Amino acid sequence: MNSPPIVPVRDPLARGKGNHYPILDSLRFVLALWVTIGHFGMFPLFEGMDVSTAFVRFVTHAWSSIVFGTPAVIGFFVISGFCIHLPFLNQEKLPVGRYYARRYTRILVPVFAAIWIWKLFGNKQGWFGEHSILWESVLWSLVCEEIYYALYPLVRWVRRRYGWMPVFVTAFAASLAFAATHLHALDWTALGPLGTAFLLFPVWLMGCVLAEKSSTIPPLESAWVIWKWRFFAWAGCWASEMLHFKTGIHLPQTMLWFGVLAWFWMEKEIAYGKHHPPSRMLVFGGAWSYSLYLIHGSTPALYEKLRIPNLGYILNWCAMLTLALAMAYVFYLLVERPSHKVARRIRVTDKRQLIS
């Protein structure tokens, strides 16, 4: 069977240079901030109010449920698949050795630095076994992504020869079957790293498909349409939260479907971004969003060590978030950006390490 055609990378309408889509940078920052706020709690607008009345209880609970971090991580999976696949669309062969060396340098150096900081601030989790720091922390998603990175050369080989259909039929069917055998799993800890990566693999693959579509997606002009899709994305996030906490339908049953919603939403964001450049501040934040994702969990420990006086609910929350952003940016300058520079310099030229 002939290999299906690959859509060219360059899109003359896309903002930025070459195959770079700034809208995805801005989305990365929004998603990382969403995860951070999900861990810190919503802005304490109603904190300290008398919750003895039903109305106030309803308002405070509704406000606290606005942000739910797990679906944002699923959005990261879509963007990850997009960013991994996009640079290799027009290449006949994939330099496997260089691909692995660059990818793991970019990802793992910041991870180990972040773990060192967590340990410095008192984290007692072990590396492996029960309550592993690699799994029962924000690193769970990175463990899954490392598995996807490892599989990518094989996925690309199958796609080029047989198309996406066999890849997707197999991945989706296997994911749904696996989810059906874990109906009572509360979260990812019950599935383990391989099981979770297996379940969410179709979401990552959708990012690869979106990369191939990106240059042919027609521009979207309507602000109403894009905000409608943003609302749909938030509503899907909120619905999955309610299903998880209020019913017996937990994350392993809902996040695959949220990934489908995220795929359609991000397709619209790319379309809208072609004629409407995103906020420069959000794009700037996207450059160090990975650092924010890694380092925000250490913020409360540092905040406590700084012995900042109690400033009240609102100022305490603002100070904590400001500290998280500052820590993330410093981490980016000292660790993440240097690791990216090192990765770009890696050269592996052995022709035996090429895969078509």
Buried (B, 14 or more C-beta within 10 A) or exposed (E): EEEBEBBEBEBEEBBBEEBBBBBBBBBBBBBBBBBBBBBBEBBBEBBEEEBEEEEEEEBBEEBBBBBBBBBBBBBBBBBBBBBBBBBBBEEEEBBBBBBBBBBBBBBEBBBEBBBEBBEEBEBEBEEEEEEBBBBBBBBBBBBBBBBBBEBBBEBBBBBBEBBBEEBBEEBBEBBEEBBEEBEEBEBBBBBEBEBBBBBBBBBBBBBBBBBBEBBEBEEBEEEEEBEEBBEBBBEBBBBBBEBBEEEEBBBBBBBBBBBBBBBBBBBBBBBBBBEBEBEEEBBEBBBBBBBBBBBBBBBBBBBEEEEEEEEEBEEBBBBBBEBBBEBBBEBBEEBBBEBBEBBEEBEBEEEEBBBE
